[in-house]
Amino acid sequence: MLACASGLAILGTAADGAAAVLRVTPDQSIAAAVARAAPGDTVEVERGDYREHLRIDKPLTLRGLDHPTISGGGTGDVIRVTGKDVTIAGFNVRDSGLDLDAQNAGVYVVPGAHRVTIADCALVFNLFGIWLENSDDAKVLRNVITGRRDLMSVKRGNGIQVYNTRGAQIIDNNISFTRDGIYVDVSRDALFRGNKIHHVRYGTHYMNTNHSTWENNESYLNRGGLALMEVRNLIVRNNVAWGNTDHGIMLRTIQDSVIEHNVVAGNGRGFFIYDAEFNVVRDNLVSHNRIGVHLSAGSSNNEVDGNDFIGNEEQVKFVAARDVEWGRKQGNYWSNYSGWDQDGDGVGDVPYEANDLVDRLNWQYPLVKLVLSSPSVQTLRFVARQFPLLRAPSIVDRHPRTRPLNPNWRRWNDILPH
């Protein structure tokens, strides 16, 4: 059925209150169609440029046909969602205001607006891309979010802000040139999967949030890759963090979590582990970082096993009062291990120590790197092991592997500079 009212085409409707589809053309107002729509209706918007601010206060599907553009003209939020069960899909959303205090965003979802879906949109030239606050079971899927490249980082908003939510799904988004890519605080039971985040401050800035999963994300060419702080009960797996100037993955004050099958390569620090306990860190590839792992503030009661530490300028930076033992089950692979494997079982016959006298000299006097493989330096390592007074507390791996465990280690070895 095709009807027309107030200039809007109603493409289909039925008796007994069934949902209708309203069509908007470039010479019409999307806001007028939203106001006219009944709960459960669909508003379809044809390709074109629409300069307006939208407020969606009812269950509704707002669908763009061939990616129409909605511009906020540089003020306020472009789309503000105050109702539950809203879907926004297929738009270019741009030109929010620049008021950090007001948290201007391309799409702003207010507290209590649950089960909102934002999918297949391009959000550009906004302060914040998407802001979710106290919005449970939200879905943010397959969006491209590009921040304000003309602003300094501290004056930008974040790509996706997730605050005080439960059950969010943030999947397959591409985020760049915002302050932080995905900023999460005081939330739980969330899934972050398949996102690509680059050219931001922190790819993920994640705090005070528990019982969530980060998997198959890629964070690269940022200041920091994944920053996970003040959290517990996380699964962090199959992520790639590369080319970040500071850390690949930061684990700060994190407990009872599993960090597995990640690649951290070509960063300033592969892992930065601070005040972290009772975690499992296993089967990760830590390759060609300036420092493989920076461990501090305790961080002793963790299971660290089955990892490959390959080609890092310094494998471990560690200052503590006592040894910390890693590799209790199967051991880790250390590319600079200088021991031997007499029985050929793939496990070194002497422990690996990551903080011996030569390592400490290397930290103090970087030119020592030029002679690390010389016989005199190897002799110094041997002598230091015989005299406890010369020995500092260290990361000790009593079962060092003599071959890498990750079958893809050569790929990163070939890509990254040596």
LOKE-568750 format. One line per field, with one value per residue (C-alpha): x, y, z; residue in one letter; chain; residue number from 0. Coordinates in steps of 0.5 Angstrom, whole numbers, always signed. Each point is the difference from the previous one (the first is absolute). Last residue first. Example, Ala and Ser with C-alpha at 12.3 -4.5 7.8 and 13.67 -1.06 7.14 Angstrom:
u (+27 / -2) .
v (-2 / -7) .
w (+14 / +2) .
res (S / A) .
chain (A / A) .
n (1 / 0) .
! end
This chain:
u (+131 / -5 / -7 / -3 / +4 / +0 / -7 / -1 / +5 / -4 / -6 / +1 / +0 / +4 / +7 / +5 / +5 / -5 / +2 / -2 / +3 / -3 / +3 / -2 / +5 / +3 / +7 / +6 / +7 / +0 / -2 / +6 / +0 / -5 / +4 / +6 / -5 / -3 / +7 / +3 / -6 / +2 / +8 / -2 / -4 / -7 / -2 / +5 / -3 / -6 / +5 / -1 / -6 / +3 / -4 / -6 / +6 / +3 / -6 / -1 / +7 / +0 / -6 / -8 / -3 / +3 / -1 / +1 / +5 / -2 / -4 / -7 / -1 / +1 / +7 / +4 / +5 / -4 / +5 / +0 / +1 / -8 / +0 / -6 / -4 / -5 / -5 / -1 / -4 / -3 / +4 / +1 / +1 / +4 / +0 / +7 / +0 / +0 / -2 / +2 / -2 / +1 / +0 / +2 / +4 / +1 / -6 / +2 / -5 / -3 / -5 / -5 / -2 / -1 / -1 / -4 / -1 / +2 / +6 / -3 / +4 / +0 / +3 / +1 / +2 / +0 / +3 / +3 / +2 / -5 / +2 / -4 / -5 / -4 / -5 / -2 / -1 / -1 / -5 / -1 / +0 / +3 / +1 / +4 / +3 / +1 / +2 / +0 / +3 / +4 / +2 / -4 / +2 / -4 / -5 / -4 / -5 / -2 / -2 / -1 / -4 / -3 / -1 / +3 / +2 / +4 / +3 / +1 / +2 / +0 / +4 / +4 / +3 / +1 / -5 / +2 / -3 / -6 / -4 / -5 / -2 / -2 / -1 / -5 / -2 / -2 / +3 / +1 / +4 / +3 / +1 / +3 / +0 / +5 / +4 / +2 / -3 / +2 / -4 / -5 / -3 / -6 / -1 / -3 / -1 / -5 / -4 / -1 / +2 / +1 / +3 / +5 / +1 / +3 / +1 / +4 / +3 / +2 / -2 / +2 / -3 / -5 / -3 / -6 / -1 / -3 / -2 / -5 / -3 / -2 / +2 / +0 / +3 / +5 / +1 / +4 / +0 / +5 / +3 / +1 / -3 / +4 / -2 / -5 / -3 / -5 / -1 / -4 / -2 / -5 / -2 / -3 / +0 / +1 / +3 / +4 / +2 / +3 / +1 / +5 / +2 / +0 / +5 / +3 / +6 / +2 / +1 / -6 / +0 / +0 / -7 / -2 / -1 / -5 / -1 / -6 / -1 / -4 / -2 / -5 / -3 / -2 / -1 / +1 / +2 / +4 / +2 / +4 / +1 / +5 / +2 / +2 / -2 / +3 / -2 / -4 / -1 / -6 / -1 / -3 / -3 / -4 / -4 / -2 / -1 / -1 / +0 / +6 / +0 / +3 / +4 / +1 / +5 / +2 / +1 / +2 / -3 / +6 / +4 / -3 / +2 / -7 / -2 / +2 / -1 / -5 / +1 / -6 / -1 / -3 / -4 / -4 / -4 / -2 / -1 / -1 / +5 / +4 / +3 / +3 / +4 / +2 / +1 / +3 / +5 / -6 / -3 / +1 / -4 / +3 / -4 / +3 / -3 / -6 / +0 / -4 / -3 / -3 / -5 / -2 / -1 / +4 / +4 / +3 / +3 / +4 / -1 / +4 / -2 / +5 / -3 / -1 / -7 / -2 / -4 / -4 / -3 / -5 / +0 / -3 / -4 / +3 / -2 / +6 / +5 / -3 / +1 / +7 / +2 / -3 / -1 / +3 / +5 / -5 / -3 / -4 / -4 / -1 / -6 / +0 / -7 / -5 / -6 / +0 / +6 / +5 / +5 / +3 / -2 / +3 / +1 / -3 / -5 / -3 / +1 / -2 / +3 / -3) .
v (-12 / +3 / -3 / -4 / -6 / -2 / +2 / -6 / -4 / -1 / -3 / -7 / +3 / -5 / +3 / -5 / -1 / +0 / +3 / -5 / +3 / +7 / +5 / +8 / +3 / +2 / +3 / -5 / +3 / -2 / -7 / -1 / -6 / +3 / +6 / -4 / -3 / +6 / +4 / -6 / +1 / +7 / -1 / -5 / +5 / +0 / +6 / +4 / +6 / -1 / +3 / +7 / +0 / +1 / +0 / -4 / -5 / +0 / -3 / -5 / -2 / -1 / -4 / +2 / -5 / -6 / -7 / -6 / -5 / -7 / +4 / -4 / -2 / -8 / +0 / -3 / +5 / +6 / +6 / +7 / +7 / +2 / +6 / -2 / -2 / -5 / -1 / -6 / -6 / +0 / +4 / +5 / +6 / +1 / +7 / +1 / +5 / +7 / +3 / +4 / -3 / +2 / -7 / -2 / +7 / +1 / -5 / -5 / -6 / -1 / -6 / -1 / -7 / +2 / +6 / -2 / +6 / +1 / +5 / +6 / +4 / +7 / -1 / -4 / +3 / -6 / +0 / +7 / +3 / -5 / -5 / -5 / -2 / -6 / -2 / -7 / +1 / +6 / -3 / +5 / -1 / +7 / +7 / +6 / +2 / -4 / +4 / -5 / +1 / +6 / +6 / -4 / -5 / -6 / -2 / -6 / -3 / -7 / +0 / +5 / -3 / +4 / -1 / +7 / +7 / +5 / +3 / -5 / +4 / -3 / +3 / +5 / +7 / +2 / -5 / -4 / -6 / -3 / -6 / -3 / -8 / +0 / +5 / -4 / +5 / -2 / +6 / +7 / +6 / +2 / -3 / +4 / -3 / +3 / +6 / +6 / -2 / -3 / -7 / -3 / -6 / -4 / -7 / -1 / +4 / -3 / +3 / -2 / +6 / +8 / +5 / +2 / -1 / +5 / -3 / +2 / +5 / +7 / -1 / -2 / -7 / -4 / -6 / -4 / -7 / -2 / +4 / -4 / +3 / -3 / +6 / +8 / +5 / +3 / -1 / +4 / -3 / +4 / +5 / +7 / -1 / +0 / -7 / -6 / -5 / -4 / -8 / -1 / +4 / -5 / +4 / -5 / +5 / +7 / +5 / +4 / -2 / +5 / -1 / +4 / +4 / +8 / +5 / +5 / -4 / -2 / +6 / +2 / +0 / -7 / +0 / -7 / -6 / -6 / -5 / -4 / -8 / -1 / +4 / -4 / +2 / -5 / +5 / +7 / +3 / +5 / -1 / +5 / -1 / +4 / +5 / +7 / -1 / +1 / -7 / -5 / -5 / -5 / -8 / -1 / +4 / -5 / +2 / -5 / +5 / +8 / +0 / +5 / +4 / -2 / +5 / -1 / +5 / +2 / +6 / -1 / +6 / +1 / -1 / +5 / -1 / -1 / -5 / +0 / -7 / -6 / -4 / -5 / -7 / -2 / +2 / -4 / +2 / -5 / +5 / +7 / +6 / +0 / +6 / +1 / +6 / +2 / +7 / +5 / +0 / -1 / -6 / -3 / -7 / -3 / -5 / -7 / -4 / +0 / +2 / -4 / +3 / -6 / +2 / -1 / +7 / +6 / +2 / +7 / +2 / +6 / +3 / +1 / -5 / -2 / -5 / -8 / -2 / +0 / -6 / +1 / -7 / -1 / -3 / +5 / +5 / +5 / +7 / +3 / -4 / +2 / +7 / -1 / -3 / +7 / +0 / +2 / -5 / -6 / -3 / -7 / -2 / -8 / -2 / -5 / -4 / +4 / -4 / +1 / +0 / +5 / +1 / +5 / +6 / +6 / +6 / +7 / +1 / -6 / -5 / -7 / -6 / -7) .
w (+26 / -3 / +0 / -6 / +0 / +7 / +0 / -5 / +3 / +7 / -4 / +3 / +7 / +5 / -2 / +1 / +6 / +5 / +7 / +6 / +6 / -2 / +5 / +0 / +4 / +7 / -1 / +0 / +1 / +8 / -2 / -4 / -4 / -5 / -1 / -2 / -6 / -2 / +0 / -4 / -5 / +0 / -2 / -5 / -4 / -1 / +4 / -3 / -4 / +5 / +6 / -4 / +4 / +7 / +6 / -3 / -4 / +7 / +3 / -5 / +0 / +8 / -1 / -1 / -4 / +3 / -5 / +4 / -2 / -4 / -5 / -3 / -7 / +2 / -3 / +6 / +0 / +0 / +1 / +3 / -4 / +0 / -4 / -4 / +6 / +0 / +6 / +4 / +0 / +7 / +5 / -6 / +5 / +7 / +3 / +4 / +6 / +2 / -7 / -6 / -7 / -7 / -4 / -7 / -2 / -7 / -2 / -5 / +2 / +7 / -2 / +6 / +2 / +7 / +5 / +6 / +4 / +8 / -1 / -3 / +6 / -2 / -7 / -6 / -7 / -5 / -7 / +1 / -7 / -3 / -6 / +2 / +6 / -3 / +5 / +2 / +8 / +5 / +5 / +6 / +7 / +1 / -3 / +3 / -6 / -7 / -6 / -6 / -6 / +2 / -6 / -5 / -6 / +2 / +5 / -3 / +5 / +1 / +7 / +6 / +5 / +6 / +7 / +2 / -3 / +3 / -6 / -6 / -6 / -7 / -6 / +4 / -2 / -7 / -3 / -6 / +1 / +5 / -3 / +4 / +0 / +8 / +5 / +5 / +6 / +7 / +4 / -2 / +3 / -7 / -7 / -5 / -6 / -6 / +3 / -4 / -6 / -7 / +1 / +4 / -3 / +3 / +0 / +7 / +6 / +5 / +6 / +7 / +3 / -1 / +5 / -6 / -8 / -4 / -7 / -6 / +5 / -3 / -7 / -7 / -1 / +3 / -4 / +4 / -1 / +7 / +6 / +4 / +6 / +7 / +4 / +0 / +5 / -5 / -8 / -5 / -7 / -5 / +5 / -2 / -7 / -7 / -1 / +1 / -4 / +3 / -1 / +7 / +6 / +4 / +6 / +6 / +5 / +0 / +5 / -5 / -7 / -4 / -8 / -4 / +6 / +0 / -3 / +4 / +3 / -7 / -3 / -5 / -7 / -1 / +3 / +1 / -5 / +2 / -5 / +3 / -1 / +6 / +7 / +3 / +7 / +5 / +6 / -1 / +6 / -4 / -7 / -4 / -8 / -4 / +5 / -2 / -7 / -7 / -3 / +2 / -5 / +1 / -1 / +7 / +6 / +4 / +7 / +5 / +5 / +1 / +7 / +0 / -6 / -7 / -3 / -8 / -3 / +6 / +5 / +7 / +3 / +3 / -6 / -4 / -7 / -4 / -4 / -8 / -2 / -1 / -7 / +1 / -1 / +6 / +7 / +4 / +6 / +5 / +6 / -1 / +2 / -6 / -2 / -8 / -2 / +7 / +1 / -5 / -6 / -5 / +2 / -6 / -2 / -7 / -4 / +0 / -6 / +3 / +8 / +5 / +6 / +4 / +6 / +7 / +2 / +2 / -6 / +0 / -6 / -2 / -7 / -6 / -5 / -6 / -5 / -1 / +2 / +7 / +3 / +6 / +3 / +5 / +7 / +4 / -5 / -5 / +0 / +4 / -4 / -6 / +2 / +2 / -6 / -4 / -7 / -7 / +0 / +1 / +6 / -1 / +6 / +1 / +4 / +6 / +1 / +4 / -1 / -7 / -5 / -2 / -6 / -4 / +4 / -4 / +4 / -2 / +6 / -2 / -6 / -1 / -4 / +2) .
res (H / P / L / I / D / N / W / R / R / W / N / P / N / L / P / R / T / R / P / H / R / D / V / I / S / P / A / R / L / L / P / F / Q / R / A / V / F / R / L / T / Q / V / S / P / S / S / L / V / L / K / V / L / P / Y / Q / W / N / L / R / D / V / L / D / N / A / E / Y / P / V / D / G / V / G / D / G / D / Q / D / W / G / S / Y / N / S / W / Y / N / G / Q / K / R / G / W / E / V / D / R / A / A / V / F / K / V / Q / E / E / N / G / I / F / D / N / G / D / V / E / N / N / S / S / G / A / S / L / H / V / G / I / R / N / H / S / V / L / N / D / R / V / V / N / F / E / A / D / Y / I / F / F / G / R / G / N / G / A / V / V / N / H / E / I / V / S / D / Q / I / T / R / L / M / I / G / H / D / T / N / G / W / A / V / N / N / R / V / I / L / N / R / V / E / M / L / A / L / G / G / R / N / L / Y / S / E / N / N / E / W / T / S / H / N / T / N / M / Y / H / T / G / Y / R / V / H / H / I / K / N / G / R / F / L / A / D / R / S / V / D / V / Y / I / G / D / R / T / F / S / I / N / N / D / I / I / Q / A / G / R / T / N / Y / V / Q / I / G / N / G / R / K / V / S / M / L / D / R / R / G / T / I / V / N / R / L / V / K / A / D / D / S / N / E / L / W / I / G / F / L / N / F / V / L / A / C / D / A / I / T / V / R / H / A / G / P / V / V / Y / V / G / A / N / Q / A / D / L / D / L / G / S / D / R / V / N / F / G / A / I / T / V / D / K / G / T / V / R / I / V / D / G / T / G / G / G / S / I / T / P / H / D / L / G / R / L / T / L / P / K / D / I / R / L / H / E / R / Y / D / G / R / E / V / E / V / T / D / G / P / A / A / R / A / V / A / A / A / I / S / Q / D / P / T / V / R / L / V / A / A / A / G / D / A / A / T / G / L / I / A / L / G / S / A / C / A / L / M) .
chain (A / A / A / A / A / A / A / A / A / A / A / A / A / A / A / A / A / A / A / A / A / A / A / A / A / A / A / A / A / A / A / A / A / A / A / A / A / A / A / A / A / A / A / A / A / A / A / A / A / A / A / A / A / A / A / A / A / A / A / A / A / A / A / A / A / A / A / A / A / A / A / A / A / A / A / A / A / A / A / A / A / A / A / A / A / A / A / A / A / A / A / A / A / A / A / A / A / A / A / A / A / A / A / A / A / A / A / A / A / A / A / A / A / A / A / A / A / A / A / A / A / A / A / A / A / A / A / A / A / A / A / A / A / A / A / A / A / A / A / A / A / A / A / A / A / A / A / A / A / A / A / A / A / A / A / A / A / A / A / A / A / A / A / A / A / A / A / A / A / A / A / A / A / A / A / A / A / A / A / A / A / A / A / A / A / A / A / A / A / A / A / A / A / A / A / A / A / A / A / A / A / A / A / A / A / A / A / A / A / A / A / A / A / A / A / A / A / A / A / A / A / A / A / A / A / A / A / A / A / A / A / A / A / A / A / A / A / A / A / A / A / A / A / A / A / A / A / A / A / A / A / A / A / A / A / A / A / A / A / A / A / A / A / A / A / A / A / A / A / A / A / A / A / A / A / A / A / A / A / A / A / A / A / A / A / A / A / A / A / A / A / A / A / A / A / A / A / A / A / A / A / A / A / A / A / A / A / A / A / A / A / A / A / A / A / A / A / A / A / A / A / A / A / A / A / A / A / A / A / A / A / A / A / A / A / A / A / A / A / A / A / A / A / A / A / A / A / A / A / A / A / A / A / A / A / A / A / A / A / A / A / A / A / A / A / A / A / A / A / A / A / A / A / A / A / A / A / A / A / A / A / A / A / A / A / A / A / A / A / A / A / A / A / A / A / A / A / A / A / A / A / A / A / A / A / A / A / A / A / A / A / A / A / A / A / A / A / A) .
n (417 / 416 / 415 / 414 / 413 / 412 / 411 / 410 / 409 / 408 / 407 / 406 / 405 / 404 / 403 / 402 / 401 / 400 / 399 / 398 / 397 / 396 / 395 / 394 / 393 / 392 / 391 / 390 / 389 / 388 / 387 / 386 / 385 / 384 / 383 / 382 / 381 / 380 / 379 / 378 / 377 / 376 / 375 / 374 / 373 / 372 / 371 / 370 / 369 / 368 / 367 / 366 / 365 / 364 / 363 / 362 / 361 / 360 / 359 / 358 / 357 / 356 / 355 / 354 / 353 / 352 / 351 / 350 / 349 / 348 / 347 / 346 / 345 / 344 / 343 / 342 / 341 / 340 / 339 / 338 / 337 / 336 / 335 / 334 / 333 / 332 / 331 / 330 / 329 / 328 / 327 / 326 / 325 / 324 / 323 / 322 / 321 / 320 / 319 / 318 / 317 / 316 / 315 / 314 / 313 / 312 / 311 / 310 / 309 / 308 / 307 / 306 / 305 / 304 / 303 / 302 / 301 / 300 / 299 / 298 / 297 / 296 / 295 / 294 / 293 / 292 / 291 / 290 / 289 / 288 / 287 / 286 / 285 / 284 / 283 / 282 / 281 / 280 / 279 / 278 / 277 / 276 / 275 / 274 / 273 / 272 / 271 / 270 / 269 / 268 / 267 / 266 / 265 / 264 / 263 / 262 / 261 / 260 / 259 / 258 / 257 / 256 / 255 / 254 / 253 / 252 / 251 / 250 / 249 / 248 / 247 / 246 / 245 / 244 / 243 / 242 / 241 / 240 / 239 / 238 / 237 / 236 / 235 / 234 / 233 / 232 / 231 / 230 / 229 / 228 / 227 / 226 / 225 / 224 / 223 / 222 / 221 / 220 / 219 / 218 / 217 / 216 / 215 / 214 / 213 / 212 / 211 / 210 / 209 / 208 / 207 / 206 / 205 / 204 / 203 / 202 / 201 / 200 / 199 / 198 / 197 / 196 / 195 / 194 / 193 / 192 / 191 / 190 / 189 / 188 / 187 / 186 / 185 / 184 / 183 / 182 / 181 / 180 / 179 / 178 / 177 / 176 / 175 / 174 / 173 / 172 / 171 / 170 / 169 / 168 / 167 / 166 / 165 / 164 / 163 / 162 / 161 / 160 / 159 / 158 / 157 / 156 / 155 / 154 / 153 / 152 / 151 / 150 / 149 / 148 / 147 / 146 / 145 / 144 / 143 / 142 / 141 / 140 / 139 / 138 / 137 / 136 / 135 / 134 / 133 / 132 / 131 / 130 / 129 / 128 / 127 / 126 / 125 / 124 / 123 / 122 / 121 / 120 / 119 / 118 / 117 / 116 / 115 / 114 / 113 / 112 / 111 / 110 / 109 / 108 / 107 / 106 / 105 / 104 / 103 / 102 / 101 / 100 / 99 / 98 / 97 / 96 / 95 / 94 / 93 / 92 / 91 / 90 / 89 / 88 / 87 / 86 / 85 / 84 / 83 / 82 / 81 / 80 / 79 / 78 / 77 / 76 / 75 / 74 / 73 / 72 / 71 / 70 / 69 / 68 / 67 / 66 / 65 / 64 / 63 / 62 / 61 / 60 / 59 / 58 / 57 / 56 / 55 / 54 / 53 / 52 / 51 / 50 / 49 / 48 / 47 / 46 / 45 / 44 / 43 / 42 / 41 / 40 / 39 / 38 / 37 / 36 / 35 / 34 / 33 / 32 / 31 / 30 / 29 / 28 / 27 / 26 / 25 / 24 / 23 / 22 / 21 / 20 / 19 / 18 / 17 / 16 / 15 / 14 / 13 / 12 / 11 / 10 / 9 / 8 / 7 / 6 / 5 / 4 / 3 / 2 / 1 / 0) .
! end
